[in-house]
Amino acid sequence: AALSESSSEQAPDERRVLPQAIVIGVRKCGTRALLEFLGMHPQIKIAPDEVHFFDKDDRYERGLEWYRQQMPMSSPGQLTMEKSPAYFISPTAPGRIQSMNHTVKLLVILRNPITRVISDYTQTFTKKRSRNESCVPIEDLVIDSFSGEVNLRYKPIDISIYHQHWARWMMKFPRHQIHIVDGDRMIVDPLSELIQVERFLGVKPFLTTDNFMFNATRHFYCMRKPGRATEHCLGFSKGRTHPQLKPTVHQKLKDFFRLHNNLFYQLSGREFHWDAT
Ligand SMILES: Nc1ncnc2c1ncn2[C@@H]1O[C@H](COP(=O)(O)OS(=O)(=O)O)[C@@H](OP(=O)(O)O)[C@H]1O
């Protein structure tokens, strides 16, 4: 850190500060896209890696000074941000973040909970297949073969029960301090979501349609960063092809999540149409 702090590229007033805004999750909902898109804003500096400071005990024990060192250089007037999707489901993260800074701004990006389960499965499947390990079909994981009901012991299902995790954050932070980003919408219309985020963060309106280019090969928006001629897409681990669920299993998941989704809408005051699809 000492070396980079004295690098010649550095503006004289630059230093590392604790984040004033954190993307707390949710895993597989577009957290990387959200952070990278925000990183195009001149008033926002983003940590390159997931820090996992508040959810991993061994990291938390390293202390806030270690955490600060993981942050990028920034100038006064710029916001520092990091994203660690596991914070959302961590029992300890809300209290730990609150004791760092009770005024920190929190962002949570959510997508249809069934799509999120499939995305989570696809990630594990892809990793296992690359190691030549055997893979179980998704239907065998999301449904308990004994009871025929949705398998609550399958972690991707538990993560998608948003209200149970959300409730922990509500015990530590006022509602207005957490902004919810629609991850399904961010895939098809990133700018509309980011304009709302800029407003929430209190940075000047900067991002425009010029910053986003739809890439027909990737089927996702890529970034046109200020001052760069070429577009920049997220890595190939983002935007994987999902398996198609058997209709009976899909219906079972829909029936299961309907109640949980409604509880989330009530608790958060934000309604999505996840049950329509
Ligand atoms: N612009 C753009 N480019 C590529 N991918 C995009 C984009 N916007 C959102 N997404 C969706 O982000 C999903 C991955 O979510 P995360 O970044 O939160 O995953 S992770 O938890 O950090 O592993 C990833 O999920 P999969 O499609 O299952 O790979 C994407 O659907």
The ligand as an SDF file (V2000), in Angstrom:
LIG
                    3D

 31 33  0  0  0  0  0  0  0  0999 V2000
  -24.4640   -6.5780  -18.2730 N   0  0  0  0  0  0  0  0  0  0  0  0
  -24.3530   -7.8100  -17.7750 C   0  0  0  0  0  0  0  0  0  0  0  0
  -23.4400   -8.6790  -18.2620 N   0  0  0  0  0  0  0  0  0  0  0  0
  -23.3590   -9.9430  -17.7740 C   0  0  0  0  0  0  0  0  0  0  0  0
  -24.1360  -10.4180  -16.7640 N   0  0  0  0  0  0  0  0  0  0  0  0
  -25.0520   -9.5820  -16.2580 C   0  0  0  0  0  0  0  0  0  0  0  0
  -25.2040   -8.2630  -16.7290 C   0  0  0  0  0  0  0  0  0  0  0  0
  -26.2140   -7.6860  -16.0310 N   0  0  0  0  0  0  0  0  0  0  0  0
  -26.6640   -8.5870  -15.1870 C   0  0  0  0  0  0  0  0  0  0  0  0
  -25.9810   -9.7460  -15.3110 N   0  0  0  0  0  0  0  0  0  0  0  0
  -26.2670  -10.9400  -14.5370 C   0  0  0  0  0  0  0  0  0  0  0  0
  -25.3740  -11.0220  -13.4510 O   0  0  0  0  0  0  0  0  0  0  0  0
  -25.4400  -12.3750  -13.0240 C   0  0  0  0  0  0  0  0  0  0  0  0
  -24.2890  -12.6680  -12.0790 C   0  0  0  0  0  0  0  0  0  0  0  0
  -24.5910  -12.0380  -10.8710 O   0  0  0  0  0  0  0  0  0  0  0  0
  -23.4730  -11.6270   -9.8250 P   0  0  0  0  0  0  0  0  0  0  0  0
  -22.4660  -10.7500  -10.4830 O   0  0  0  0  0  0  0  0  0  0  0  0
  -24.1840  -11.0580   -8.6550 O   0  0  0  0  0  0  0  0  0  0  0  0
  -22.8290  -13.0280   -9.4860 O   0  0  0  0  0  0  0  0  0  0  0  0
  -21.8960  -13.3570   -8.2390 S   0  0  0  0  0  0  0  0  0  0  0  0
  -22.7660  -13.5730   -7.0870 O   0  0  0  0  0  0  0  0  0  0  0  0
  -20.9520  -12.2780   -8.0440 O   0  0  0  0  0  0  0  0  0  0  0  0
  -21.2140  -14.6350   -8.6130 O   0  0  0  0  0  0  0  0  0  0  0  0
  -25.4060  -13.1750  -14.2940 C   0  0  0  0  0  0  0  0  0  0  0  0
  -26.0620  -14.4000  -14.0480 O   0  0  0  0  0  0  0  0  0  0  0  0
  -26.0080  -15.6310  -15.0870 P   0  0  0  0  0  0  0  0  0  0  0  0
  -26.7830  -15.1690  -16.2860 O   0  0  0  0  0  0  0  0  0  0  0  0
  -26.6540  -16.7670  -14.4050 O   0  0  0  0  0  0  0  0  0  0  0  0
  -24.5650  -15.9000  -15.3980 O   0  0  0  0  0  0  0  0  0  0  0  0
  -26.1350  -12.2570  -15.2830 C   0  0  0  0  0  0  0  0  0  0  0  0
  -27.4270  -12.7110  -15.6000 O   0  0  0  0  0  0  0  0  0  0  0  0
  1  2  1  0
  2  3  1  0
  2  7  2  0
  3  4  2  0
  4  5  1  0
  5  6  2  0
  6  7  1  0
  6 10  1  0
  7  8  1  0
  8  9  2  0
  9 10  1  0
 10 11  1  0
 11 12  1  0
 11 30  1  0
 12 13  1  0
 13 14  1  0
 13 24  1  0
 14 15  1  0
 15 16  1  0
 16 17  2  0
 16 18  1  0
 16 19  1  0
 19 20  1  0
 20 21  2  0
 20 22  2  0
 20 23  1  0
 24 25  1  0
 24 30  1  0
 25 26  1  0
 26 27  2  0
 26 28  1  0
 26 29  1  0
 30 31  1  0
M  END
$$$$
